[in-house]
Amino acid sequence: MEPDSYAAILERIQAALEASRAIFARFTPGAIEAEYKTGHDPVTEADRALDAVLRKELLREGEGWLSEESVDDPIRLQRSCVWVVDPLDGTREFVKGIPEFCVSIGYVKDGRPVAGGIFNPATDETFLGAVDSGVTYNGRPSRPSQRQSLDGALVLASRSEVKRGEWKPFENTNFRIRSMGSIAYKLALVAAGLADVTFTLTPKNEWDVVAGAALVKSAGGFVGTLEKTDLTANRRDPLLSGLLASGPFLEKQLLTLLQPHLRITNPLASL
């Protein structure tokens, strides 16, 4: 890639994140009605309004689109450039008024997450980056944690996974666990060095993680799947088995910690 080859993409992402501010201004977190989709996932008017504005700001002729709030169009599988978007990751938190939700925009080139932007309107935090230019946090260059040991590390866990007891195997470890909402926001915090690690052993869709994974990789951090492979995106089935992310020096320790939960599958099965 030429230097700054994703500069125009980042400009589009930034414009879309800014446009989302006007949408959020119309709603009050904690005072909004939600409907419930299959699987008991909440959806609000804000989710739909954000999806519409993001599509308008981002999508161009010849590009693909995959969003939690849009009907999946398989034409995306024929596109080399695809937007993978969650208009509102952390809807449960948004409905409850907990400031752990965000707009999540990922850009995929030939199956590889290469750029992303995440905006949390409750905390006014913006994370933006691409693989050829690094990551900024609120406009300033940032990098992931340089910690070299899990001892004392801050590990971000899913609040719902903790409630279901899925983090009990890690309760007596030597790192700190903080439970919170929105996997996209957690990945962004890792990308910016505001946390050391996050992982989920529970299936997630591409729109949940592609933007955050692009940010972690762009910052120089580690991202991996439970199959111990690089994350690929714009797959026919967007459901992933789980995801791991950390600063660059924690990869081996994280994989060792999670070895009992890692798996080997046919790499062609999801294509």
N, C-alpha and C positions, 0 to 999 in steps of 0.2 A: 504494500500500500504506500502511496505517496504521503508525505507529511500532511496532516490536517485534512486527509481525504474524507473524513466524516464531519467536517466542520459544518457543511450545509445541513446534514442530518441533525446535528446538535442544535442548530438554529431552529429547525422545525420542532424538535422536542421542547426546547425552551419556550417557544411561542405557544405550544399546546399546553404546557404546564401553567403558563401565565393565563391562558384563556380559561383554565379550570378554576382559577381564583374567583372569577365572576359567578361561576356556577355555585361554588361553595358558599358565596356570600348570600345566596338565596335561601340557605337552609341553616338550621340551628342544630348542631350535634346534640343528641340526647332528647330532642323534641321533634322527632320525625317519625312518621308511620312507616312500617315495613311490611312487605308481603313476604311469603316464604315459598321458595322454589322446592322442587323435588330434592330430598336430602336435607330439608330443614335449613337451607342457607337463606339468609335474608336478602331482599333486594328492595331498593327504595327508588323514589322518583329521581333522586340525585344520581344514582348509578346510571340510569337511562339517559339523563341529560348530559352527564359527563361523557358517556360513550358517543353520543351524537357530536359533541363539540370536538372530541379527540379525532374522530373519523374525518371531520371537516378540515381540521388543521393539519393532519398528518398524511392522509392517504392520497397518493398520486397515481396516475395511469400506469399500469404495468406492475404495481406492487400488490402484495397479498395482505390480508387482514385476519387476525385471530384475536377475538375479544371475548371475555366472559359474558358480556351482555349483548352479543350479536350472534345471530344464527351462523354456524360455521359454513363457510363457502369453500368446498374442496378445490376450487381454482387456485387457492393459495399454494397448494402442493406443486403447482407448475411455475410458481414465481421464485426467483432467486432472492428477491428482497421482500421481506415480510415484517409487518408490524405486529407485535404480540403485546396486547394491552389488557390491563385490569383497570377499568375506570375508577373503581373504588375498592381497594384491597383493605380489608378490615371493616367491612360493613357492620359486623356485630358491634365493634367498638364505636363506630360512628353513631349507631342507633342508641347506644348506651351513654354516649357523651364522653367516652374514654379517648384521650388524644393520641391514639395509636392506629391511624388509618392514613391512606395515601392514594394518590394517583400513580400508577405504575406503567411506564411506557418502555418497551423493549424493541430494538431493531435487530433483525436477523438477516445475515447475508450468507447465502449458500449453507443454511443449517447452523450457522455459528452466531451466537449472540455477540454483537460487536459494539453496540451503543445502548445507552439507557438513560432514563430520567425518572426520578421519583420526587414527589412533592407532598409533604405533610402540611396541610393548611392549618392544623391545630397548633403546631409548634413553629410554623413558618420556616421549615427546613427544606432546602432544595439540593438534591444530589444529581449531578449531571456528568456524563463521561463517555468516552469511546476508547477502543483499544489502541488507537494511534495517538491519543492526546492526554490520557490519564483522566482523573476524576477531580471535580471541584465540589466543595461543600459550602453552600451559600456564597458561591462565587470565588472561593479561595481554594488553591490546590490542596489536596489531601492525599493521604496514603493509609493503607490498612495497618493494623497493629503489627509492630515488629517484635512482639513478645515471642520468646523461644521456648517457653514451657507452659503447659496447661496449669501448673501450680498457680493458684490465685487468679487465673484467667476469668474474664467475664463472658459467660456463655448465655446467649439469648434463647429462650425456649418459648414454644407456643403455649399461650395461656390455656387454650382448650385441650391441648395434649397433656399438659400438667394436670388439669382437672380430671382427665380420664385415667390418670395414673401411669401414663406412658413414659414418664421421666423418673419413676421410682428407682430403676436400676442405676441412676446417676446421682442419687441423693447423697451418698456417702463418698463422693469423689472430692478431689482437692481443688476444684474450681467453683466459682460462684455462679449460681443459676438465677437468672432474672426472667420471669414469665411476662410475656406481653403479646399484643395482637399484631397481625399483619406480617406475614413472612417477607413481603417485599420491603417493608420498613426495616425489619431486622437485618436483611441483607444489605440495605443501604447503610445502616449504622456500622456494619462490619467493613464495608468498602471504605468508609471515611475514618476508620480507626477508632470509632466511638464504642466499639465492643470487639472482643477478640474472636469469637466463634458464634455461629448459629448452625443448627442442623435440624432436620426433620426426618423421622423414619416413617412418616405417614405419607401416603400418596398426595401429590400436589399437581395441579395443572400447569402447563407452560406459562399461562398468563399470570400465575402467582409468582413465578420465580425468574423469568427470563430477563427482565429489566435489572433486577437486583444482582443476578449472576453476571450480567454484562458489566455492571459497575464494579463488582469485586474483581473480576478478571482485568478490567481496564486499570484498576488501581494497583494491580500487581499481586493480588491475593490468590488464594486457592479456592477452586470450586470443583466439586466432584459429585458423582451419582453414587447410589448404593451398589451399583454394578462396577464401581471403581473405574469409570470411564469419564471422558469429558462430556459436558452437557451439550447435546445437540437439540435443535428446536425446529419448529415447523414440520413436525412428524404427523403422520396420518392420525394416530391416537395421541392427543396432547397430554395424557396422564403419565406422570413420572412416579417412580416408586418412592422417591424421597430426594433429599439434597443435603450436601455438606458445604460449608464455607468457613474460611478462616483467614487469618494473616498468613503470609507465605511460609513462615517457619514452624507452623503448627500442623502442617499437613500429615506428616508421618505419625505424630502422637495422636492426632484425631482419628486417623485410619486404624491405628492399633486399638484405641478405646472402643471403636465401633465395629471391630472385626466380627464379633458374633452376629451383627445385624446386616453385614454386607452380603452380597449375593452375586452369583454368576448366571447370566442369562444369555440367550441367543441374541447377539447384537443386531441381527436382521429382523427380529420378531416385531419390532415397532415401526419398521419402515413402511 
